[in-house]
Amino acid sequence: MTRTVSISITLEIAGKSKDVIHAEIHPDQIGENLKKVTDQVFRSVGTGVITYLDEEIREHEANGLKVLGTESREFTTIAGKLSYTRRIYRSKEGKRIKPVDELLGLEKYSRRDKNLQEMNCALAGRSNYRETAAISTMITQKYISPATISRDVKRVGLRLAESDKNFYTEEKGTLKANVLYGESDGIFVRLQKDKAGKKAAEIRAAITYTDKKWLSGNRKKLTNKMTLTAMDVSSLQWQEMVRNHMFAKYDLSTVKLMAVGGDGGSWVGSTFNLCGVSHIERVLDPFHIKRAIRSAFSDAIDLSPVYDTLFHHGFSAVSDTLTPLVKKGKPSIRSARLNCLRYLENHQNEILPLSERGLPFDRLCSLGCMESNIGKTIALRMKTRGCSWSRSGAQAMSAILCHLPELFDHSFHYCDFKILNDIIISSHRRRHPQPQLQVHIASFPIVSSGKASAPYYSLFKGIINGSELP
């Protein structure tokens, strides 16, 4: 019985180049032998394809351009390292160009293709940079350092963040629902070496979903969920981002009710203001309600009856019980209780759950999923491991954590965005082309006062916002 199997593989690329690979397969080393064969096939096919592309570019597309010479380059893919030599041309504008690199989608000085960079970022979102570098090295058989993983995270993550920030589409979503749920919150992460001297930065996060699916016990899964994060954006930019992504995912014309949850913060409550749904019900997050009451009154009263009464009858039903306790205790305790009462009073119209509001819907889900989602999405990776981040690194990692499923599947679509000066994005879901209008230019003397109370403030505001003029 033979103990060795001889194989021969003939490769033909575009009917022009041929290569023959010979190998011996030993039964006791079949895994290692097959790995060597696949590596040889990978290198031979990869080099042959790139050489063929270089010849085709020279013969058809670069005809008439001056060849400055050839340069060798190597880059790493998920399948391994690949080396090739390509021509360098001088363009008609006098610049050095490398058409093969552009055709392969390789950036300048990049040593890894986009798929490998996305894989490194997906692993870095689940682990730290050192472990990610070790795993990536084992997969590619090419040493990758933790600093390399950090560069990949910033390169891919900042591209993701920019894509989310400038996302725009004319095609509305296809998911239909009578009730749409949306929640938002912010989380602070520690910064290192910040130019502005700040020690922390806030990451904004929002989720939307149409229903909850029971898994087991008290565990439920959000259906048709959309997650979005952003950093260093204004409230208006944040509202537009959320609106644009919702428009692309859901058919907002079918939504009869938008249930919005949050902790009562100013920008948190306004996150979904531009969604275009006429009926919006705001619900204060039960987690923050219970935390505020527990921190202020836990040592003075049994809280279970208070919670039950509050969530069934509203703030007015418990105010008589909690108000007398404000005058008792130390000054710090009295201050905390007073702040708690003011917090509940200011948001008393948002305390009752949706099921207690008499809304004409057969089934309504409870809100309060944001804390667990933001904890599993961002806090678990960016806060619980003693990490401190650069501002760009925090922005990149938050975008990566938001798009981990797409990165694992290599399904995130990168687009080049441009400013659309001829498009007006309305606050009611639709985009309409703006006709070309003649712009009248005029000047007026510079005024010395900049106070909003000055008489001419309203005049200038009306000139800038023409829709507000009578």
Salt bridges, closest charged atoms under 4 A:
ASP39 OD1 - LYS35 NZ 2.95
ASP54 OD2 - ARG87 NH1 3.32
GLU55 OE2 - ARG87 NH2 3.30
GLU56 OE2 - LYS16 NZ 3.51
GLU56 OE1 - HIS60 ND1 3.47
GLU71 OE1 - ARG86 NH1 3.94
GLU71 OE2 - ARG96 NH2 2.86
GLU71 OE1 - LYS98 NZ 3.49
GLU74 OE1 - LYS81 NZ 3.85
GLU74 OE2 - LYS142 NZ 3.65
ASP101 OD2 - ARG73 NH1 2.91
ASP101 OD2 - ARG86 NH2 2.74
GLU107 OE1 - ARG155 NE 3.34
GLU107 OE2 - ARG159 NH2 2.87
GLU118 OE1 - HIS410 ND1 2.86
ASP152 OD2 - ARG112 NE 2.90
ASP152 OD1 - ARG155 NH1 3.14
ASP164 OD1 - HIS245 NE2 3.52
ASP164 OD2 - HIS403 NE2 2.65
ASP194 OD1 - ARG391 NE 3.01
ASP211 OD1 - ARG363 NH1 2.65
ASP232 OD1 - ARG391 NH1 2.86
ASP251 OD1 - LYS172 NZ 3.67
ASP251 OD2 - LYS176 NZ 2.71
GLU281 OE2 - HIS279 NE2 2.92
GLU281 OE1 - ARG357 NH1 2.78
ASP285 OD2 - HIS288 ND1 3.51
ASP299 OD1 - ARG337 NH2 3.21
ASP308 OD1 - HIS312 ND1 3.54
GLU350 OE1 - HIS347 ND1 3.64
GLU356 OE2 - HIS312 NE2 3.96
GLU371 OE2 - HIS288 NE2 3.30
GLU406 OE2 - HIS403 ND1 3.64
